[in-house]
Amino acid sequence: MSYFNKVLIANRGEIARRIIRTCRRLGIETVAVYSEADAQAPFVSEASEAVCVGPAQAKKSYLDIEKVIQAAKQTKADAIHPGYGFLSENPQFAERCEAENIVFIGPSADVMKIMGSKLEARDHMQRAGVPVVPGSDGQIHSVEEAAAIANQLGYPLMLKASAGGGGIGMQLVQNQEELEKAFHSTIQKAESFFNDGAVFLEKWISDPRHIEVQVAADDFGNVVHLYERECSVQRRNQKVVEESPSPFLDESLREQLLETAIQGAKEIGYTNVGTMEFIFDNNKNFYFLEMNTRLQVEHPVTEEITGIDLVEWQLRIAAGQQLPLGQEQISRTGHAIECRLYAEDPKTFFPSPGTIEQLKLPEEGVRLDFSVTEGSVVSPFYDPMIGKVIVHGASRAQAIEKMKQALAGMEVHGLQTNLALLASIMENRQFEEGDYTTQFLEKAKILS
């Protein structure tokens, strides 16, 4: 079966190691690009070859498109896998790959542009009949316009940057005074972070569930779902624990959600692997939130319940192959949970960089997607996630029990982690009952 001869991985850490594993199994050579800060990182030595692309600062290394392209040309890589974060949702990067006749393992630049703009995404989803959160129809240009729209929609509202992501460029406003204060600062932040100052308003959905659908699509018009993931355990709009199937959905609502996700993917002509994200209110109404046009951090949850290697599917699709399975051939088994282990203060969520002096990990019955080994340095320059702990059980109760045992069998010395926080979540009755929302960590007072 023809894939690629050599794939450059435009990323680092655990996702680089994850991609290398699949490529190695398929007989594909890999190229790691790394910054000076990552010279001793495990992923660098695990790749077939490696190229240093600059100093520690991401803007001068992992985010430098020309340096990454040059590394691919230098090593004669015929494809680039962007992982997640960094350049993975950058349409200019995809366009540069195409210009150099290097396959970008992901969707087209045009699709990324559509879904990279929350305003364009809303417009396309509405055309496809996908429900979106009630809000303004387009970009808001002035405080006066914002106030007029807000009076029609009713407070509270979310003021959002169209190009925002990762919780950046979002501001909850409870009244006109708060809206007026937040308006210009949100535009400035959006321009600074995303080089795009467009903002809009959406109704605030209080205490929502955050549930996403994994989709895959090829160049032959085939689109499938690989079920949903529940991602409501969050801190600062960043996911901490993910699971599948969602304990919130009954089969009828699940089917409706999955079909809606496929509708949305078809509307924009999506190809490769992607994730349609939705929020649910407490009346079980769901609304499109955004689409991640890349592999997700939490993709192992889907792999565990379906038995499908999503990185292999990405490679197959990018190589011009049809989807390996039709919808009727995709099934799920049991329950999977993923916990993200961060090098951070579990109460303040501030990063805790340093050297991992000792690392004890469980040896059986658990999947460990880690960026580090004992002796590794966790750099202050990048996201502080050091690994993911993934378990699969015949039932949700069994999966929770396996996760409790896995976390109890772990020790990390030399820096602070959120290990105790993760263990507390698994022991929490509300979590065990599946009765939680995105406000769970704050309301359950697990952090106090």
Secondary structure by P-SEA (a helix, b strand, c coil): cccccbbbbccccaaaaaaaaaaaaabbbbbbbbccccccccccccccbbbbccccccccccccaaaaaaaaaaacccbbbbccccccccaaaaaaaaaaccccccccaaaaaaaacaaaaaaaaaaaccccccccccccccaaaaaaaaaaaccccccccccccccccbbbbccaaaaaaaaaaaaaaaaaacccccccccccccbbbbbbbbbbbccccbbbbcbbbbccccccccccccccccccccaaaaaaaaaaaaaaaaaaccccbbbbbbccccccbbbbccccccccccaaaaaaaccccaaaaaaaaaaccccccccccccccbbbbbbbbbcccccccccccccccbbbbbccccccccccccccccccccccccbbbbbbcccaaaaaaaaaaaaaaccccccccaaaaaaaaaaccccccccccccccccccccc
